[in-house]
């Protein structure tokens, strides 16, 4: 299955985060930033696999604030943007 390939008859099982990433690509996201952590790590990992072919900038940010500010700045500049991070919940 290629991104944007509408002719495939195969069925694939994907994680929900992979579907989010592929939907971001299909809708034209041009900038994506994230802070690694469960439950959202697969979003950025999936985007990285397709970034070059899609002309998309993708980065792991140093923290949640930097990821959010980068995506906000890209949006203000007119780019379709996405930010992804964990839920921030820590036991203990």
N, C-alpha and C positions, 0 to 999 in steps of 0.2 A: 504494500500500500504506500503510495506516494502522497505527499501533501497535495491536495487539490485534485487527486486522481479520482474521477467520478465513474470510471469504467470498470472498476474491480468488482468481482463477484465473490471475493473471499470474505470470510468472517474472521475478525481478530478480536481477541480479548485484551482490553486495555485498562490500566488503572484510571481512576477518575482524574488524577492529576495529569496524566498523559492526554486525556481528552481535553482538559482545560488548555494545555499547551497547544494542541493541534487546532483548537477553536481560535486561539489567539492568532495563530499563523493565518488561518483562513479569513479572519476578519481584518487582517492587515496591520497587526501590531508591529511597530518599528523599533521600539525600545523596551527592554525588559530588564528589571533588576530584582534581585532577591537576596534574602539572608538565609543561609542554609539552616535547615532544621525540620524535623518531622512536624507536621504532616505534609509539608509542601515542597520538599526537595526535588521531586520528580518533575515539577513544572519547569524549573530552570534547566535541569539536566536534559529534558526533552527539547526545549527550545535551542539549547546549544547545538544539538545534533543537526538542526535545520537552519541555523542562523545565517551561515554564509550564503547558502543557496537562496535564501529569502531576503537578503540584504538587511538583516535585522541585527541590532546591537544588543548583546546579552551580557550581563555581568553578575558575579557574586559580589555583593556589597559588604563593607566591613561591619555594618550593623543595620538594624531596621530603619533608623532615622535616615541614614545615608541612602538606602534603597528607595525610601519614600520621597526624599528630596530630589533624587535623580530622576525618578519617574515623573514627578510633578514638573520639574524644569523641562523635561522633554515634551510634556503635554503643553506647557505654556508656549514652547517653541513650535507647536503645531504637529508634533508626532503623536501617533496613537501609542499609548504606553500601558505597561502592566507592571505591577509590583507584587512580589510573592514573598511570604515569610511564614515561619512557624506560628503556632498559637500563643507562644510565650508562657505556657503553663509548665511549671516545674513542681514536681512532688518533693516533699521533704521539708 
